[in-house]
Amino acid sequence: MCGITGIYGVLDSAQHVQAVAAVGRMNAALAHRGPDASGVWSDDRELVLGHRRLSVIDIQESSNQPFIDGVSGDVLIFNGEVYNYRELRDELKKGFNFQTDSDTEVVLAALQCWGFAALDRFNGMFAFAWWNVAKRELFMARDRMGIKPLYYTEVGNQVIFASEVRSILASGAVARIHDPIALADYLRYQTVHAPRTMIEGVHLLEPGHWIRLQGEETEKERWWDAASEAAKVDPVASRSERTRRIREHMSQSIDLRMRADVPLGAFLSGGVDSSAVVGLMQEVAEKRVSTFSVTFHEGEFDESPWSRMIAKRFDTDHHEIRLSADDFLEQVPDALAAMDHPSGDGPNTFVVSSATKKAGITVALSGLGGDELFAGYPVFTRSHDLMQKRWLASWPKGIRKLVGSAYVAMKSSGKSRKMADILAGDYFDLEHTYPLSRQMLLERDMRKVAPQIAQHPNAVFSWLRDAIEPGASGFSLPFLSKVSLAEMHTYMGHTLLRDTDQMSMAHALEVRVPFLDHHVVTEALASSDDEKWPHSPKKLLTDSLPGLLPDEVINRPKMGFVLPWDRWMRKELRTVCEEGLHSLARIESINSQEIDRIWNAFLRGDTRWSFSRVWMLVVLGNWMERHGIE
């Protein structure tokens, strides 16, 4: 796990000197991602590459990067892990004289042997850049699910790229100006969806895509698509066959992701997903699994009884990191400072990662992805119910609006306002109802908060419409799998995975996500609605792991982090909040009076403005001020 940087398009000696210095600054901005080694390599004509290393597999100095092939002169910078590197190495060893035990050298050899087709053989999370000396070609790629990021921008004749936005900013070549379309996207969804970022002209390479640069030629392509691959999954004769396959894929995924030459453990909340990961780890582990739970003194959001139950069941080397709510609160400013790209949902991951790293762990397995693949969120139930109630669209629109207004009057909240908007709409299909489910500022709010940019199209609606329209790869998916596809693109892909990367790497902690093994993903997407329904908490998953988890965990209510954000934001974090909102209000397209009105409504306890809807505005203003974004 590392950080990569580079500048392509160096044309003369003066540009070369400047590019080397810029990559040095870019590397320094990624020091937290790779504290174990740093390197810069340059080609005297076209390219400068940089790398920061967190040593995980083959921690010897010979595996440091940029990694140079002694025979061809090819160079690779690589962030992530290709877990099946041992199997690939066995295939390649007749044609290559390997000098290290690293997955980095195997990745380079695979690319040299199989070309771009090597991507199909990789099982892992990665973003890399390969310089092919013979072709004078730079090839960059991102993993199937977008677990590891790769940002890039074009400035004049150069392409600048890195693992983080702040590293690109450190190059000094990018204007610190926000993208208005991205700002509209963030206000709606507390994140920005690829390929855009909050910085104008800086892009995030989409999951499962590659870019090829050669001379003045640029080519970009999608090399993997979840919906298309799900369509290729062999049909099953029975539900028991499906559950057998899921169990097999999960076991293989866990086994691969336990490969490391440094201390490895697992996050354990005591929920279904993390408990399943720990149980499967213990089945293949050669020694006791180390588990880590961040628990709280306050009983109302303390999950320790469940995590202890699982730790005892699987005889893990369990570590409870006891915090008070105030302990968590103290780390919020540090979490804001660690944020590479604004996100409204990051401090939780920051605190858990900090505690785990301090306990001596460098690699941790996480249950992220289980809810999205196996219908664990309420959005699956709501979306299913709305599809069953499509007949409501036959009611006169005026009556539906009245019903919605009455509902809001009885129970004024973000959820009731969303339901009112659905009832007032013209369509009850997924592409119209799902985007509302994850929306933070509704369209009526957008027109007040940012009237100049509210007209920009809803990015989630546009993407989902294209993804599941007739002829698209997602059109033939089962309905619940279409919801999964939407969840993977939106909340999981651009909030959870982004937060996991930036907040864990702030502490040089590598987080692996076995649920996002592409075999598990495609098997889950290929599963019919009947296999996942009647709906109970992730029934297809728990049925695939019979006897592994106790009933108390399978049937426990979903908790997550339930911390006193409302109180903090009105008291302990009030100054932080007001500073962030003030910074946001100075942006020309933002209505400062509406920001003040929202803040005052929140202070009065107006239930329309939950802490999460206000906090994402605070985060955005804080981030823009911290990075000098105009």
C-alpha positions in Angstrom: 0.0 0.0 0.0 1.5 3.2 -1.1 1.2 6.5 -2.9 2.2 7.2 -6.5 3.0 10.4 -8.4 4.1 11.4 -11.8 4.3 13.9 -14.6 4.2 12.9 -18.3 5.1 15.2 -21.1 8.5 16.6 -20.2 9.9 18.2 -23.4 13.0 20.1 -22.6 15.7 20.4 -19.9 14.1 23.3 -18.1 10.8 21.4 -17.9 12.6 18.4 -16.7 14.2 20.2 -13.8 10.8 21.7 -12.9 9.1 18.3 -13.1 11.6 16.6 -10.9 11.2 19.3 -8.3 7.4 19.1 -8.6 7.3 15.3 -8.2 9.5 15.7 -5.1 6.8 18.0 -3.6 4.1 15.7 -4.7 5.8 12.8 -2.9 6.3 14.8 0.2 2.5 15.5 0.3 2.0 11.7 0.4 4.4 10.9 3.2 1.6 9.7 5.4 0.7 7.0 2.8 4.2 5.6 2.6 6.5 6.2 5.6 8.9 3.3 4.8 10.6 4.5 1.6 10.5 7.3 -1.0 11.8 7.4 -4.5 11.9 9.5 -7.7 12.8 8.2 -11.2 13.1 10.3 -14.3 13.4 9.7 -18.0 15.5 12.4 -19.6 12.9 13.1 -22.3 9.3 12.5 -21.2 8.6 11.3 -17.7 9.1 11.7 -14.0 7.7 9.1 -11.6 7.5 9.2 -7.8 6.6 6.7 -5.0 6.0 6.5 -1.3 6.0 3.0 0.2 4.2 1.3 3.0 5.9 -2.1 3.1 3.4 -4.9 3.3 4.6 -7.8 1.0 8.4 -8.4 0.8 9.5 -5.6 3.0 13.1 -5.7 1.7 14.7 -2.6 0.2 15.0 -4.4 -3.2 11.2 -4.1 -3.6 11.2 -0.3 -3.2 9.7 1.8 -6.0 9.8 3.1 -8.7 10.6 -0.5 -9.6 12.9 -0.8 -12.6 13.3 -4.0 -14.7 17.0 -4.6 -15.2 16.5 -6.2 -18.6 14.0 -4.0 -20.4 14.4 -0.8 -18.4 10.6 -0.7 -17.9 9.4 1.1 -14.7 6.4 0.5 -12.5 4.9 2.6 -9.7 2.2 0.6 -7.9 -0.3 1.4 -5.1 -2.3 -1.5 -3.6 -2.0 -5.3 -3.6 -2.5 -8.0 -6.2 -3.3 -10.8 -3.8 -2.9 -13.7 -6.3 0.7 -12.7 -7.1 2.0 -16.1 -6.0 -0.1 -18.0 -8.5 0.8 -15.5 -11.3 4.5 -15.8 -10.4 4.3 -19.6 -10.9 2.8 -19.0 -14.4 5.5 -16.5 -15.3 8.7 -17.9 -13.7 9.8 -19.8 -16.8 10.2 -16.6 -18.7 11.3 -14.3 -15.9 14.2 -14.3 -13.4 12.5 -12.8 -10.4 14.8 -10.9 -8.1 12.3 -10.2 -5.3 9.3 -11.8 -3.5 7.1 -8.8 -4.1 3.8 -8.6 -5.9 5.2 -5.4 -7.6 7.7 -7.4 -9.7 5.0 -9.9 -10.6 2.7 -7.1 -11.8 5.4 -5.7 -14.0 6.2 -9.1 -15.4 2.6 -9.9 -16.1 2.1 -6.6 -18.0 5.2 -7.3 -20.0 4.0 -10.8 -20.8 0.3 -10.4 -21.4 0.0 -6.6 -22.0 -3.3 -4.9 -21.0 -4.9 -8.4 -20.8 -2.9 -8.9 -17.5 -5.6 -6.8 -15.8 -8.1 -9.6 -16.2 -5.7 -11.9 -14.3 -5.2 -9.6 -11.3 -7.2 -10.2 -8.1 -6.7 -7.2 -5.9 -7.0 -3.5 -5.3 -4.6 -1.3 -7.3 -3.7 1.9 -9.2 -0.5 1.9 -11.1 1.5 3.5 -13.9 3.7 1.3 -16.2 6.4 3.0 -18.4 7.0 0.8 -21.4 10.5 1.9 -22.6 10.4 0.1 -26.0 7.0 1.7 -26.9 7.7 5.0 -25.1 4.2 4.4 -23.7 2.7 5.2 -20.2 -0.1 2.9 -19.2 -2.2 3.7 -16.1 -5.0 1.6 -14.6 -7.4 1.4 -11.7 -8.9 -1.8 -10.1 -12.3 -3.1 -10.9 -14.2 -1.7 -7.9 -12.2 1.5 -7.5 -10.8 0.6 -4.1 -7.6 2.5 -4.8 -7.8 6.0 -6.3 -5.9 7.6 -9.2 -6.3 11.3 -9.9 -5.0 13.1 -12.9 -5.1 16.4 -14.8 -3.8 17.9 -18.0 -1.9 21.2 -17.8 -0.5 22.4 -21.1 1.5 19.6 -22.6 1.7 17.6 -19.4 -0.4 15.0 -17.6 0.1 15.1 -13.8 -1.2 12.2 -11.7 -1.2 11.0 -8.1 -2.9 8.9 -5.5 -4.4 12.0 -3.8 -5.7 15.4 -4.9 -3.5 17.3 -2.4 -0.5 15.7 -4.1 -1.6 17.1 -7.5 -2.1 20.5 -5.8 1.5 20.3 -4.4 2.8 20.2 -8.0 2.1 23.9 -8.1 0.8 23.6 -11.6 -3.0 23.4 -10.9 -5.2 26.4 -10.3 -7.1 26.0 -7.0 -10.5 26.7 -8.4 -13.6 24.6 -7.7 -15.7 22.9 -10.4 -19.3 24.3 -10.2 -20.8 21.0 -11.5 -18.8 19.1 -8.9 -20.0 21.5 -6.2 -23.6 20.8 -7.2 -22.9 17.1 -7.0 -21.4 17.4 -3.5 -24.4 19.5 -2.2 -26.7 16.8 -3.4 -24.7 13.7 -2.3 -21.9 14.8 0.2 -19.4 13.6 -2.4 -18.3 14.1 -6.0 -18.7 11.2 -8.5 -15.9 10.3 -10.9 -14.6 11.4 -13.2 -15.1 14.9 -11.6 -13.5 16.1 -8.4 -14.0 19.3 -6.5 -11.1 20.9 -8.3 -11.7 22.2 -11.8 -9.7 20.1 -14.3 -8.7 17.4 -11.9 -10.2 14.0 -12.6 -10.6 10.7 -10.8 -10.1 7.7 -13.1 -13.3 5.7 -13.0 -13.2 2.1 -11.5 -12.2 -0.6 -14.0 -10.7 1.9 -16.4 -7.3 2.4 -18.0 -5.5 5.3 -19.7 -2.7 5.0 -22.3 -0.4 7.9 -23.1 2.0 7.8 -26.1 3.4 10.9 -27.6 0.5 13.3 -28.1 -2.0 10.4 -28.2 -4.3 9.7 -25.3 -6.6 6.7 -25.1 -9.0 5.8 -22.3 -11.1 2.6 -22.0 -13.2 0.6 -19.5 -11.7 -2.8 -19.0 -14.2 -4.2 -16.5 -17.9 -3.8 -15.9 -19.7 -5.4 -13.0 -23.1 -5.8 -14.7 -21.6 -7.3 -17.8 -19.5 -9.8 -15.9 -22.6 -10.7 -13.7 -24.4 -11.7 -17.0 -21.6 -14.2 -17.7 -22.0 -16.0 -14.4 -23.2 -19.6 -14.9 -26.8 -20.1 -14.0 -27.6 -22.2 -10.9 -30.0 -25.1 -10.6 -31.0 -24.3 -7.0 -30.6 -21.7 -4.2 -28.4 -24.2 -2.4 -26.0 -24.1 -5.4 -25.9 -20.3 -5.2 -25.1 -20.3 -1.5 -22.4 -22.9 -2.0 -20.8 -20.7 -4.6 -20.9 -17.6 -2.4 -19.4 -19.5 0.5 -16.6 -20.7 -1.8 -15.9 -17.3 -3.3 -15.8 -15.7 0.1 -13.5 -18.3 1.6 -11.1 -17.9 -1.4 -11.3 -14.1 -1.1 -10.4 -14.2 2.6 -7.6 -16.6 2.1 -6.0 -14.4 -0.6 -6.4 -11.3 1.5 -4.5 -12.7 4.5 -1.2 -12.7 2.6 1.1 -10.2 4.2 4.6 -9.9 5.7 3.5 -7.5 8.4 1.0 -7.8 11.4 -2.5 -8.3 10.1 -5.9 -8.2 11.9 -9.5 -7.5 11.3 -12.0 -4.8 12.3 -14.8 -6.4 14.4 -17.9 -4.5 15.2 -20.0 -7.6 16.0 -22.3 -7.0 13.0 -23.0 -9.7 10.3 -20.4 -8.5 7.8 -17.3 -8.1 10.1 -18.3 -11.2 12.0 -18.5 -13.2 8.8 -15.0 -12.0 7.8 -13.5 -12.9 11.1 -15.2 -16.4 11.1 -13.9 -17.2 7.7 -10.4 -15.8 8.6 -10.2 -18.2 11.5 -11.0 -21.2 9.3 -8.0 -20.6 7.1 -5.6 -19.0 9.6 -2.5 -20.8 10.8 -2.6 -18.9 14.1 -5.1 -16.9 16.1 -6.7 -14.0 14.3 -6.1 -10.6 15.8 -9.4 -8.6 16.0 -9.9 -5.0 16.9 -13.1 -3.3 18.2 -13.4 0.3 19.0 -16.0 0.4 21.8 -17.5 3.2 23.8 -18.1 3.7 27.5 -21.6 5.1 26.7 -23.9 2.1 26.6 -26.3 3.5 24.1 -23.9 3.0 21.3 -21.5 0.4 22.7 -21.3 -2.7 20.5 -18.8 -4.6 22.7 -21.3 -7.3 23.8 -21.6 -8.5 20.2 -17.9 -8.2 19.3 -16.9 -10.1 22.4 -19.4 -12.8 21.5 -17.8 -13.2 18.1 -14.2 -13.0 19.5 -15.0 -15.8 22.0 -16.8 -17.9 19.4 -13.7 -17.9 17.1 -11.1 -17.7 19.8 -9.5 -14.5 18.4 -6.7 -12.5 20.0 -9.2 -9.7 20.7 -8.3 -6.1 21.5 -10.9 -3.7 22.8 -10.0 0.0 22.3 -12.2 1.8 24.8 -13.1 5.3 24.0 -15.5 7.9 25.4 -17.5 10.1 23.1 -15.2 12.9 24.2 -12.1 10.8 23.1 -13.7 10.6 19.7 -14.6 14.3 19.7 -11.0 15.3 20.3 -10.0 13.6 17.0 -12.5 15.3 14.8 -10.2 18.3 14.0 -7.4 15.8 13.0 -9.9 13.9 10.8 -10.8 17.1 9.0 -7.1 17.9 8.5 -6.5 14.4 7.1 -9.3 14.8 4.5 -7.8 14.7 0.9 -11.2 15.3 -0.8 -14.3 16.5 1.0 -16.7 13.9 2.3 -19.4 14.1 4.9 -18.8 10.7 6.4 -15.1 10.3 7.3 -14.3 10.8 11.0 -15.5 7.4 12.1 -13.0 5.6 9.8 -10.3 8.0 10.9 -10.7 7.1 14.6 -11.0 3.4 14.1 -7.9 3.4 11.8 -5.9 5.5 14.3 -6.7 3.1 17.1 -5.9 0.0 15.1 -2.6 1.3 13.9 -1.5 2.3 17.4 -2.3 -1.3 18.4 0.5 -2.4 16.1 -1.4 -3.5 13.0 -0.4 -2.6 9.5 -3.1 -4.5 7.5 -6.8 -4.8 8.6 -9.6 -6.7 6.9 -13.0 -4.9 6.8 -16.6 -6.0 6.2 -17.2 -3.1 3.8 -19.4 -4.0 0.9 -21.6 -6.6 2.5 -24.6 -4.3 2.8 -24.4 -3.2 -0.8 -24.1 -6.7 -2.2 -26.6 -8.5 0.0 -29.4 -6.0 0.4 -28.5 -4.9 3.9 -29.6 -1.3 3.8 -33.1 0.1 4.2 -32.9 1.5 0.7 -33.4 -2.0 -0.7 -36.6 -2.5 1.2 -37.9 1.0 0.3 -37.0 0.6 -3.4 -38.7 -2.8 -3.5 -41.8 -1.4 -1.8 -42.0 1.5 -4.2 -41.8 -0.8 -7.2 -44.7 -2.7 -5.7 -46.7 0.6 -5.4 -46.2 1.9 -8.9 -50.0 2.0 -9.1 -49.8 5.2 -7.1 -48.6 7.0 -10.2 -52.2 6.5 -11.6 -53.5 8.9 -8.9 -53.9 12.5 -10.0 -50.7 14.4 -9.3 -52.5 17.0 -7.2 -53.8 14.4 -4.8 -50.3 12.8 -4.5 -48.9 16.3 -3.7 -51.5 16.8 -1.0 -50.8 13.4 0.6 -47.1 14.2 0.6 -47.6 17.6 2.2 -49.8 16.1 4.8 -47.1 13.5 5.6 -44.5 16.2 6.0 -46.9 18.2 8.2 -47.3 15.2 10.5 -43.7 14.2 10.6 -41.3 16.9 9.4 -37.9 15.3 8.6 -35.6 14.6 5.7 -37.2 11.3 5.1 -40.7 12.6 4.9 -39.6 15.4 2.5 -38.1 12.8 0.2 -41.2 10.8 0.3 -43.3 13.8 -0.6 -41.0 14.5 -3.5 -41.4 10.9 -4.7 -45.2 11.2 -4.5 -45.2 14.4 -6.4 -43.0 12.9 -9.2 -44.1 11.5 -12.5 -42.3 8.2 -12.2 -41.9 5.5 -9.6 -39.2 3.5 -11.3 -35.7 3.0 -9.8 -33.9 5.6 -11.8 -36.2 8.3 -10.5 -36.7 7.1 -6.9 -33.2 5.8 -6.0 -31.3 9.2 -6.6 -33.6 10.7 -3.9 -32.7 8.0 -1.4 -29.1 9.1 -1.1 -29.7 12.8 -1.7 -28.7 15.3 1.1 -30.0 18.6 -0.2 -33.2 18.1 -2.2 -33.8 20.1 -5.3 -35.9 22.8 -3.5 -33.0 23.2 -1.1 -30.5 23.4 -3.9 -32.4 26.3 -5.5 -32.1 28.2 -2.3 -28.5 27.3 -1.3 -26.9 27.5 -4.7 -29.3 29.0 -7.2 -26.6 29.5 -9.8 -25.6 25.9 -10.0 -28.8 24.1 -9.1 -29.7 23.7 -12.7 -26.8 21.3 -13.3 -28.2 17.8 -13.9 -28.3 15.3 -11.0 -25.2 13.1 -11.6 -26.6 10.0 -9.9 -29.8 10.1 -12.0 -27.8 10.6 -15.2 -25.5 7.7 -14.4 -28.2 5.3 -13.2 -30.5 6.1 -16.2 -27.6 5.2 -18.6 -26.5 2.2 -16.6 -29.9 0.4 -16.6 -31.6 1.7 -19.7 -32.6 -0.9 -22.4 -29.4 -2.1 -24.1 -27.2 -1.1 -21.2 -25.2 -3.8 -19.3 -27.3 -3.3 -16.2 -30.7 -3.6 -17.9 -31.1 -7.3 -17.5 -29.9 -7.5 -13.8 -32.5 -8.5 -11.2 -34.2 -5.5 -9.5 -32.3 -5.8 -6.2 -29.1 -6.2 -8.1 -29.8 -2.9 -9.9 -30.1 -1.3 -6.4 -26.8 -2.9 -5.5 -25.2 -1.5 -8.7 -26.5 2.0 -7.8 -25.2 1.6 -4.2 -21.8 0.5 -5.4 -21.5 3.5 -7.7 -22.8 6.1 -5.2 -22.5 5.7 -1.5 -20.0 2.8 -1.4 -17.8 3.8 -4.3 -17.6 7.5 -3.7 -18.1 7.9 0.0 -17.2 4.7 1.9 -14.3 3.6 -0.3 -12.9 7.1 -0.6 -13.2 7.6 3.2 -11.6 4.2 3.8 -8.6 5.0 1.6 -8.0 8.6 2.8 -8.6 8.0 6.5 -6.8 4.7 6.9 -3.8 5.9 4.8 -3.6 9.0 7.0 -2.3 6.5 9.6 -0.4 4.3 7.1 -2.9 1.5 7.7 -3.9 -0.8 4.8 -7.5 -1.9 4.7 -8.6 -4.9 2.6 -12.2 -5.5 1.7 -12.9 -9.2 0.9 -16.6 -8.6 0.0 -15.3 -6.7 -3.0 -13.5 -9.6 -4.6 -14.8 -9.5 -8.1 -16.0 -13.2 -7.9 -18.1 -12.4 -4.9 -19.4 -9.2 -6.5 -20.5 -10.9 -9.7 -22.1 -13.9 -8.0 -24.1 -11.6 -5.7 -25.3 -9.4 -8.7 -26.2 -12.5 -10.6 -28.5 -13.7 -7.7 -32.2 -13.4 -8.4 -34.6 -11.4 -6.3 -36.2 -14.6 -5.1 -32.8 -15.7 -3.7 -32.6 -12.5 -1.7 -36.2 -12.0 -0.8 -38.4 -12.2 1.4 -36.3 -9.5 3.0 -34.5 -10.2 6.2 -31.0 -8.9 7.1 -28.7 -10.2 4.4 -30.4 -13.6 4.3 -28.6 -14.8 1.2 -25.3 -14.1 2.9 -26.1 -15.7 6.2 -27.7 -18.7 4.4 -24.4 -19.1 2.6 -22.5 -19.3 5.9 -24.7 -21.9 7.8 -23.6 -22.4 11.4 -20.8 -19.8 11.2 -22.6 -16.9 13.0 -24.8 -17.1 16.1 -28.5 -16.1 15.8 -28.0 -13.2 18.2 -25.6 -11.6 15.7 -27.7 -12.4 12.6 -30.9 -11.0 14.1 -29.4 -8.0 16.0 -30.6 -4.5 15.1 -28.2 -2.6 12.9 -26.4 0.1 14.9 -23.3 1.6 13.3 -21.8 4.6 15.0 -24.5 6.5 16.9 -22.6 9.4 18.4 -23.9 12.6 19.8 -23.2 14.8 16.8 -26.2 17.0 17.3 -24.9 18.0 20.8 -21.3 18.4 19.7 -22.2 20.6 16.7 -24.3 22.9 19.0 -21.7 23.0 21.7 -18.1 21.6 21.5 -17.8 21.8 17.7 -19.8 25.0 17.3 -16.8 27.1 16.5 -15.5 24.5 14.0 -19.0 24.4 12.4 -19.4 28.2 12.2 -15.9 28.6 10.7 -16.6 26.0 8.1 -20.0 27.5 7.1 -18.5 30.9 7.0 -15.8 29.7 4.6 -18.4 28.0 2.4 -20.6 31.1 2.3 -17.8 33.1 0.7 -18.1 31.1 -2.5 -19.8 33.2 -5.1 -22.4 30.6 -6.1 -23.4 29.9 -2.5 -26.3 31.9 -1.0 -24.7 33.0 2.3 -28.1 34.1 3.8 -29.5 30.6 3.2 -26.5 29.0 4.9 -27.1 31.2 7.9 -30.8 30.3 7.9 -30.0 26.6 7.8 -27.5 26.9 10.7 -30.0 28.8 12.8 -32.7 26.3 12.1 -30.4 23.5 13.1 -29.5 25.3 16.4 -33.2 25.6 17.1 -33.6 21.8 16.7 -35.5 21.9 13.3 -35.8 18.3 12.4 -35.6 19.0 8.7 -31.9 19.8 9.2 -30.3 16.7 10.6 -26.7 16.9 11.8 -25.5 15.0 8.7 -27.0 17.5 6.3 -25.3 20.4 8.1 -22.0 18.6 8.8 -21.4 18.0 5.1 -21.6 21.7 4.5 -19.1 22.3 7.4 -16.7 19.8 6.0 -16.8 21.3 2.5 -16.2 24.8 3.8 -13.4 23.6 6.1 -11.7 21.7 3.2 -12.0 24.6 0.7 -10.5 27.0 3.3 -7.7 24.6 4.2 -6.6 24.1 0.6 -7.2 27.6 -0.6 -9.9 26.7 -3.1 -11.7 29.6 -4.8 
